[in-house]
Amino acid sequence: MQKTFGIVLVVAIAIALLVLAWQRYRYSQEQWRVGGLYSFRDKKEFGILKVLVLDSDAVHVRIYQQKFAVRPVTVDPNTLTLGKLGDENFSIGHLPLSRNSFSSWDPVFVSQQTVREEELEGYRIWQRAQGGVFGPTD
């Protein structure tokens, strides 16, 4: 009898933890903001990205070339740049990530910015080409 109660208790706790983890995951996705600057883990460093567009399938981001040894809590958006081919650090003007992929980057909100029309050039090209997204969609 005690053994059965123990098993039921362990299963109930496991289910409760799974529900809490799922709610936290969904909450974090619902909080993503268009124009938001987010820090993300990039190997042993941290990078900064900007959410350009949120749609049902993807989080469209711009990845800046600046890297940080520790996760930044503030960043001056005027210092963020896109690099050129051959620069030391990687950057990209538009990257359509699945929501699951974006979430796996552990994005942390830094500040709110506006999205300028010129920042959407890559996104508009992607739209016309009916492009796909990077990463698993489930």
C-alpha positions as CSV (number, residue, x, y, z in Angstrom):
1,M,0.0,0.0,0.0
2,Q,2.8,2.5,0.9
3,K,4.7,1.5,-2.2
4,T,1.7,2.2,-4.4
5,F,1.2,5.6,-2.7
6,G,4.8,6.4,-3.2
7,I,4.6,5.6,-6.9
8,V,1.4,7.7,-7.3
9,L,3.1,10.6,-5.5
10,V,6.2,10.5,-7.7
11,V,4.0,10.4,-10.9
12,A,1.9,13.3,-9.6
13,I,4.9,15.4,-8.9
14,A,6.4,14.5,-12.3
15,I,3.2,15.6,-14.0
16,A,3.0,18.8,-12.0
17,L,6.6,19.6,-12.9
18,L,5.9,19.0,-16.6
19,V,2.9,21.2,-16.5
20,L,4.9,24.0,-14.8
21,A,7.7,23.6,-17.4
22,W,5.2,23.8,-20.3
23,Q,3.5,26.9,-18.8
24,R,6.9,28.6,-18.4
25,Y,7.8,27.7,-22.0
26,R,4.5,29.0,-23.4
27,Y,4.7,32.2,-21.2
28,S,8.2,32.9,-22.5
29,Q,7.0,32.6,-26.1
30,E,4.0,34.9,-25.5
31,Q,6.3,37.6,-24.1
32,W,8.5,37.9,-27.2
33,R,8.2,41.4,-28.6
34,V,8.6,42.7,-32.1
35,G,11.4,45.3,-31.9
36,G,12.8,43.7,-28.8
37,L,16.5,43.4,-28.4
38,Y,17.4,40.0,-26.7
39,S,20.6,38.6,-25.5
40,F,21.3,34.9,-26.5
41,R,23.9,32.3,-25.8
42,D,26.4,31.9,-28.7
43,K,28.8,29.1,-27.7
44,K,30.8,30.5,-24.8
45,E,29.8,34.1,-25.5
46,F,26.5,36.1,-25.7
47,G,25.2,37.9,-28.7
48,I,22.4,40.4,-29.3
49,L,19.5,39.9,-31.7
50,K,16.4,42.0,-32.6
51,V,13.0,40.5,-33.3
52,L,11.8,41.9,-36.6
53,V,8.6,40.0,-37.1
54,L,6.6,37.4,-35.2
55,D,4.3,35.1,-37.2
56,S,2.6,31.8,-36.5
57,D,5.5,29.8,-37.8
58,A,8.6,31.8,-37.1
59,V,10.5,34.5,-35.1
60,H,12.3,36.6,-37.7
61,V,15.5,38.0,-36.2
62,R,18.5,40.2,-37.0
63,I,21.7,39.0,-35.4
64,Y,24.3,41.7,-34.6
65,Q,28.0,41.1,-34.7
66,Q,28.8,42.3,-31.2
67,K,29.8,39.6,-28.7
68,F,30.0,39.7,-24.9
69,A,31.8,37.6,-22.4
70,V,28.8,37.8,-20.0
71,R,25.2,38.2,-20.7
72,P,24.5,41.9,-21.1
73,V,21.6,43.5,-19.2
74,T,21.8,46.7,-21.2
75,V,23.1,47.6,-24.6
76,D,23.3,50.8,-26.6
77,P,21.4,50.0,-29.8
78,N,23.4,52.7,-31.6
79,T,26.5,50.5,-31.2
80,L,25.0,47.4,-32.8
81,T,26.2,46.6,-36.3
82,L,25.9,44.1,-39.0
83,G,29.3,43.0,-40.2
84,K,30.7,42.4,-43.6
85,L,31.7,39.0,-45.1
86,G,35.0,38.0,-43.6
87,D,34.5,40.0,-40.4
88,E,35.6,38.2,-37.2
89,N,32.0,37.9,-35.8
90,F,29.0,36.5,-37.6
91,S,25.9,38.7,-38.2
92,I,22.9,38.4,-40.4
93,G,20.2,40.8,-41.4
94,H,17.3,38.4,-41.5
95,L,17.0,34.9,-40.1
96,P,13.6,33.1,-39.9
97,L,13.8,30.8,-36.9
98,S,11.1,28.3,-35.8
99,R,9.6,29.3,-32.5
100,N,11.2,26.2,-30.9
101,S,14.6,27.1,-32.2
102,F,14.3,30.7,-31.0
103,S,13.2,29.5,-27.6
104,S,16.2,27.1,-27.4
105,W,18.6,30.0,-27.8
106,D,17.4,31.1,-24.3
107,P,16.6,34.7,-25.3
108,V,16.5,37.3,-22.5
109,F,14.8,40.6,-23.2
110,V,17.2,43.6,-23.0
111,S,15.2,46.6,-24.4
112,Q,12.4,47.7,-26.7
113,Q,13.2,49.3,-30.0
114,T,11.3,50.1,-33.2
115,V,11.7,48.1,-36.3
116,R,12.7,50.4,-39.2
117,E,11.4,49.6,-42.7
118,E,15.0,49.1,-44.0
119,E,15.5,46.4,-41.4
120,L,12.7,44.4,-43.1
121,E,14.4,44.2,-46.5
122,G,15.5,40.6,-45.9
123,Y,12.1,39.7,-44.5
124,R,10.3,41.1,-47.6
125,I,12.6,39.1,-49.9
126,W,11.9,35.9,-47.8
127,Q,8.1,36.6,-48.0
128,R,8.2,36.9,-51.8
129,A,10.2,33.7,-52.1
130,Q,7.8,32.0,-49.7
131,G,10.9,30.9,-47.7
132,G,11.0,28.3,-44.9
133,V,12.2,28.5,-41.4
134,F,15.3,27.1,-39.6
135,G,14.7,24.5,-36.9
136,P,12.0,22.2,-35.8
137,T,8.5,23.5,-35.9
138,D,6.9,21.1,-33.4
